[in-house]
Amino acid sequence: MNAELVLAIIAVAAVWIGCLYLAPFGRCPKCQGTGHIRRGKGRVKVCPRCKGRRRVQRLGSRTVHRAAFKIRDGQRAPAKYQEDSDGDT
């Protein structure tokens, strides 16, 4: 039972991280993705959270992308000028 629970938690976390990587932006919760907020009779104001862009960055997506970039940078081959660092020019 415990092993199944642990595997289920790991699977859910992997799916969540994959979704954050593939879709880092979500609908703005303050304006429900409209980009503006109604104030009183006919008054419309640009949403202060998304600034009218209708999307906000999801919690954790920046961390996921930074980790992915670090992994990718670690696997890259060194540049040609970095391979020959004898000191002779």
QUIFEN-V109113 format. One record per backbone hydrogen bond with DSSP energy under -1.0 kcal/mol. NH is the residue of the N-H (numbers start at 0). CO is the residue of the C=O. If there is no record, write none. Layout:
nh=NH co=CO
nh=NH co=CO
//
This chain:
nh=4 co=0
nh=5 co=1
nh=6 co=2
nh=7 co=3
nh=8 co=4
nh=9 co=5
nh=10 co=6
nh=11 co=7
nh=12 co=8
nh=13 co=9
nh=14 co=10
nh=15 co=11
nh=16 co=12
nh=17 co=13
nh=18 co=14
nh=19 co=15
nh=20 co=16
nh=21 co=17
nh=22 co=18
nh=25 co=55
nh=27 co=53
nh=33 co=30
nh=36 co=44
nh=38 co=42
nh=44 co=36
nh=46 co=34
nh=50 co=46
nh=52 co=49
nh=55 co=25
nh=57 co=23
nh=60 co=57
nh=63 co=59
nh=64 co=60
nh=65 co=61
nh=66 co=62
nh=67 co=63
nh=68 co=64
nh=69 co=65
nh=70 co=66
nh=71 co=67
nh=72 co=68
nh=73 co=69
nh=81 co=78
nh=82 co=78
nh=83 co=79
nh=84 co=82
//
